[in-house]
């Protein structure tokens, strides 16, 4: 863990940001602990949880919990593979800050 912390510090020194990508099968508490201990700048919700809308809705508990924990640490959450406005609107209601994908 110490070598990871040193690497992230080096990344920050050159002005870059560090993103941690999450997947639905990842433990949210584990991600929260990593955000705290490693100075993570952004959490990215994997695109697999974002498509199609039915799948996003099934993942809503995971995504909402992740957003609450990340925002509690002042870490923004970005969603990957946002392909349409229906998906983005739903993610936005969960508190996701930004998105990537064909919609944007």
PyMOL commands that set and color helices and strands:
alter all, ss='L'
color gray80, all
select helices_A, chain A and resi 2-13+28-38+47-49+53-58+60-72+85-93
alter helices_A, ss='H'
color red, helices_A
select strands_A, chain A and resi 19-22+42-45+76-79+98-99
alter strands_A, ss='S'
color yellow, strands_A
deselect
rebuild
show_as cartoon
